[in-house]
Each structure stands twice: as structure tokens, then as C-alpha cells.
Amino acid sequence: MMLARKLSPRVLRRFVPVSSIASLPIKNPSSAHLSNFVFSEKILYSNSAESRTNFFFFHPLHRPFSSETKSSPPKSLNRDGNYDETASRNQLICPGCGVYMQDTDPKLPGYFIEPSAKDPDYRSPIDRRPVAEETEISNSLKIGILKELVEAENTNPSLKEKPVVCARCHGLRHYGKVKDATVENLLPDFDFDHTIGRKLATTTGTRSVVLMVVDAADFDGSFPRKVAKLVSATIDENSAAWKQGKSGNVPRVVLVVTKIDLLPPSLSPTRLEHWVRQRAREGGANKLTSVHLVSAVRDWGLKNLIDDVCELVGARGNVWAIGAQNAGKSTLINAIGKHIGGKVTHLTEAPVPGTTLGIIRVEGVLPGLAKLFDTPGLLNPHQISTRLTREEQKLVHVSKELKPRTYRVKAGHSVHIAGLMRLDIEEASVDSIYLTVWASPHLPLHMGRTENASTMLEDHFGRQLQPPIGEKRIEELGKWMRREFRICGNSWDVNSVDVAAAGLGWFAVGLKGEASLGVWTYDGVDITIRNSLIPHRAQYFEVAGFTVSKIVSKADQNLNKLHRSKKQKQKSGQQSDPKQAFSDQLPFTANADASSC
């Protein structure tokens, strides 16, 4: 051994096999002689690519990457989340969306990168010494101030370690979009009956409170009819058993109408609650315990909601927040956590359908041993927004207070809402009918004669009327179909009937008489006839033609450029295809503001 220490690696390699040295345990990995020897033997003195590869993976000094020793991907992708405490202990759950987390395959849902540990002094030191030393301020006072500043920084809750979330939540929180949309298709559909339905239907167990969250701007499109009918049937069955002295877990249903800040302030809360209860009964929720009108953004109605839920759930019950995709469940829970001031995990919220992927058990909201669960949004395939791309959804999404746009029309005229919906006045017992459009202000409108409707579909869908953005998207949305309705009203001053499309908005119709309507939209989109939600209309009427929006202006500019280039080519003897040249200008700006004249 003494001789081996004096020999160089080049000489020593002739006497000792490399395999025997590589298999020896190394007590001091930092030994310069041994590490230099093995590195020289396997890398510098070997021309074999295979040997270099074997050295990298099997050498005892090799330190694996962080992803090689951490969590493995889940055996099967599911959306149960962490509602079961015993099952969630063995698998890390994303606190933002509830998906099972893994750090091995970035193409699978739940991929995350654990941030590396940082030295507490990694920030560059701040020199707090004054430019000139002033004798009036004592050194002890200076030291005391610095100590207070350091203590304040150390105790600041905003500087504490933030929970690790998956890459999808990180993209939604910081960039408002999903990096890889194909990952969404890898998750199975959320089985409500298997995960939550059976817990609500059981006659034993803890008390259940169903927090049914509905979007005020899209009530019928976001109302969970299946859940309402299931819970109502469970209440009827268990109530009868409870009255007979048997065990009966009777769920409590709290209907929460969110985003009421999007409705006009002139709408009476009493009238709105009466309208909500009526629509809920027609949707299957005939056993409501209470109704709350809230706004998570404005902090309206949260205190009464929290007090009511805490009283209903008791000390050991479960609260299930259930609703359609993008109804505002996660935003509501985050607002409740801020209102209470507890240690609540910040759930991922974004104007993207299906933000929550798995069930999330939210801690620090309810008193005692009661639990609050945020559930994945229920998919409504009859909502038109589920068929749109992300850029098209930005146009349809309502983020500010709705403003009415009213037309005074006669029989034989039609009104388009972008390229998604059209209403025809086919017959009417009166001369004039008032049509008020309640939809996103980004959507351009058009009013004209019904006889020109086919021309509008061919020449303007995907151009002046967006969404859809682009001519190719028209066929992808489905078949353009007509439905016929017969309506009647008894007042000229207020709207009597609403014609609502799920995920889009609604026409409010005001008339004193009867009318026959033809409603056009894509096949499979829900169209609902209901009592008018907002009775009043706009003070000034819209004029015929397109509403003046940036979408229309952009399309007109491109069309004018096309005509000018066509004339120039005709003068030079060249021919061009106007439709192909115009399609090259698409898509237009999707997040443009719209304003009607």
C-alpha cells in the first residue's frame, strides 16, 4: 500500500484491475489520489464510449440527480386528490389543483421541480451605513434599528417558504395559460358518483354540507343539474328513514351564486334571490337549505355565508364545494380564507375551464374537526365555451360588469352574437320588439335582414364576427342548427323573456304580444327559455350593421388592403385568390376591447 501511494495512476493501472477498485467502499470521497485515479482510468485512458457510460452510472462517486431519488409517478392517474387522509399520505398532492405530483416525466400531469435549498444569506448584503457619520446618533441606536429591521424581515409571513405546486399551476398563476394543453387530455374524466356521490348518498358517516356554486352571469349553463337531483333524492330517502328513528345522514344544500358583481347594480337583491330559487327548483334543487349571493372579488356576502356554513357543518362534518368548470369555486374558497385570516393554502385560480384537477382538502377554514373540500369542476359538454380555443375563450369570458346592448327590430330581421348565436324574428303580432344582448363586451354584434343571414355565415364568420377565429374553425365547432320558440310578453317597458345559450350569454326580449323566434347556434349547445333575469334595457339603441369593435376594425382594414392589392394586381395582369389572401391575415387580436356606437 505504501508503494501504491507513491506510484502514479498511469503506472498503478498496470497492476490493479479497475473493476476491483471501483467496487471498493470509499470512506473519503474527497480523496484526491483515488478520485483522480478512477477518473483518469475510466475517462482519460479509455477510448470506449461504453466504458465512459458505465462509469457515469455505476461509479460509487456518482451522485444521482434530484429526480432519481424522489417521488415516482403514480401508478394510475386519477382525480381523487387527498379527500382520503390515509391514501394521500403515501402520495404528494399539488396544493393548487389537487393532482398527484411526480418529478420524473414532464409530459405527465402533476410534474414539478422541487426548488433547491437557498442559503439564507444568498441575497447581496445591504449597506445601511449613512454617507456621512453623524455624531448626534449613537452607535447603540443604530444597532438597535438594524436589529429591528432584521427581525421584521425574519418574521414577515410573505418571506416564508411557499408550497411547491405543479408546473401547470405555476403556468396558470404566473402566465395565465397552460404550457402544454395536451397534458389535460391525459387525465380521466372526474367520476362524481364514485368519489363524492356515494359519500352524499350514504346513510351513515359525518354530516355533509353541499356548497353548490353557480355563476351569476351563466346561471343555467353552470347549474349542476345532476348533482341537484342526486342530493334532492338523497334528502328525500334519508329524511324518511330519520323520521322512523333509523340512521339517516341528511345533506344540507347551500346554493351560492358567485360573481354577482358582474350583474348591474340596479338589479334588486330580493328579486334576484327570488329568480334564483325559481330557476334552482326547475333545475332539480327543491331542497335548498339557504341561498347566498356573493362576490369573491368584492368581498360581498362572505361573512353571512361563512357563519351559515359553520353552523350547518357542526364540529366534525364535511363541506363539499361543487360546481361547473370556471364557476368560481377556488376563487370563493381563497376569498373565504382571506376573510377568516387562517392559514389557508392558496388554490390555483384562473379564467381557464377545469383549473382544479383533483379533490383538495383545505385546512384552516372551518372550526374544530370539520373539513372543506374543493372538487374538480363538472364538465358541461353543452356549454359553447368548452368547444372554443383559449384565445376564443378570452373573448367570451366576462370579467367586468355586463353592459346592455339593445336593438329595436321588426319581423324579418336578425341579430348575431359574434359567430356563435343568431336570433331571428320570424313572426310577430306587434310592429317592434326590443332585443337586449347580455354578453361579453368583446363580442361583436350585427343586426340586419334575415334574408342576408346565409351571406353573413359565408363572408363574415371568423372575420368580422369572432369567435370563431378563422374560417377553418367554423366546421370544427359543429353543425349550424335552428330551433324554434314561441314567446309572449305583456309589457313594452321591461324585458319579459330570456333566450340563453350555455357558456355565452342571453337575449332579453321585450314585447307586448306574441312572437315566433328562430334561434341558431351549433349542434349540442343548450338553449334555455326563462323569465327575464334583468328587466331593464339600454338607454340608447344600437344601429343596424356591425358594432364598432377592434375586431371589426381590424377585419375591415385587412379587407381594404386586400381590395387595394387586388386592384393593383389586376392592373399588372396578375390574378389572386381573395379568400386565400384574406385567410392569411387571420387570426386577429383576441383580447381587443369592444365598444358599441
Steps between C-alpha positions, in 0.01 A plus 500: 500500500786738579644429157162549333468847652829607341416369154314710245164385362658423161743253662258363757237404242733227370488311832145551636178427303268795474192290585642402837572861593161626380323246722688595817314710761633854513515659842630832385358593160702818496828311485694658220712192419214252470261730319767608256595140439149376421420804288825464307455127454143507372495825307848607396640155427195337345390554145183295540174689514344208684758517776443872544127439527546224756723726704237772510221277627681243717790687648469517882585870493210573270234716665156448344289792386225620729229340287659152531439458870170678553138417441405270217204564273168363616416155379166616362387853436186587691322805635421386854746752643549494877145465628609170658761573767644147510540480121650848463781439749691281253476737204577870475201713394529835325351759739392715207295262284486166690679282242750231603851644467800333339844620392601240242304572182423863403242375247277351770262703719631611837863551395697722737857603574588533865681832551855472622579604853636852519740647747315751722773750415480444123376855444766764464553684828352847531726773623289704740781726615437871435716688255646713779524392863287726719610527861149590618381140444657253741642169384267305729199663336632409157551138605154485654335625183685245292399219734136603478519505122656154488244360743217650296633336184535163673145514641336625181257226389538600135866395511426150628539196281216460251348158429623321191239472223500313171627654177145543373397707804819703470416587139141593585599714796780695335413491129126431492529202266593133484840432345402167346127463426540133405568414865136581580386207285705249702274530803187285518159660538407593855266228629272695729279203591798288605688756709237732647159365402532183706608702806200727470259211444613292800280490808794487741808709556558863577263780413532631143446853375487548123624843395343524153687782317334659196619783274257795502593601144435146369249355746340230284827407333684453831217354711589136592166331426634149555631586846179682592283202409731254679509700823126569492424129461741416784333755727155351430615143573705576811242737645240225500742261673595764754136562590458126562788501748753343266844637415464762231768741388302788351727730292455875525503688169626860488462668162774761448458737204844649431618789285198719574729798445466422127128581512376861486473670842144608424385137530310446826656233729155389611384454142826323412463252789139429402610440140788273615273285719255457214770397252656264758167323555456458126855359484428231761616665826173498692658449844710813548603582856608856416598727211793745505587768244874571523789661319844363582668794326307770688466304828120521486294258708794290622441555873140379491606202287778399741276529806228295334738222386672475840163464671381233258816285489546470873826387662580194287312536172620529142435787260517423127541792259339377177438681173566516130837582350598865539206568734735655757536234772875544559471879492220482754699275737805728475281799582352317800852419623605864476183609678561261790872575515603139553786303349331404176680349203466728199305305239580561136241725337495602134237578234568156349239223511604205716768672711453259793601145399450304824319524831684735738454485876529861615632550850456794734157620390237320709511472879556178690548182297274608215650474152458700181557336161549674167396269217582499127259693284224297344521494123192624316541388138203716403688822584628670187814617684624139528539488121699821468874548495678697771508816287130465421416444866661834582242671282205314655619526862322771704740675738326837549148620569264411218371788287176472300493543123142541374349483149155605390414250227208388287399167355738381232815622677777315681765575764833313515715457812842457335500178299349295782128583517228663292141595580243549224170683545291288265147606591359751747159635598654842565698741287813524716686270737784600730799265509765560767827308478668407830840356415870581509575849365781350293248321276400697188131510405318541171138586420357465150238333287445127543517447124869596513584256784654239270733764356608596852593139572709466186670840489531622859520204742859476617573854376278787616304259720742331742515245654555271320840639404566386146288336232624147582362522852140521378492135396680392819229650724231276356185529292317834488141417604169678551250470785156657512333661803170674558506772765262762639534814714272751664708818528692739277697650788685194626639177361275198541693197370865396479644278226826374656783298346713300745848650538430806283228739623138575422249705303245685714175549304253779576160504327129535562359218298624179341792415273656201328880480533759299315815445706815383322810357664726197475360152552505387864506845663229544764238769426274596793179704505446658842353799680712809452786538748563872436179682401645834387677572172750747360412867488627544143425256220754339271489570127490250217825341384808403701579636843815709486766280660870446446423158356280653232744786440789258460300286257397807297859622479618162374212484253579848367866407457391189315281698261778749431754228433248323277449813289874548467548139389216529252666804349823307466317202350535269801221297655456428872272298725334750739383239752845343529667840531251606764542181702872572519417807707337287775486466791422849623571641845298295748518721807385822337254720681163551334264793524175554318395825344 
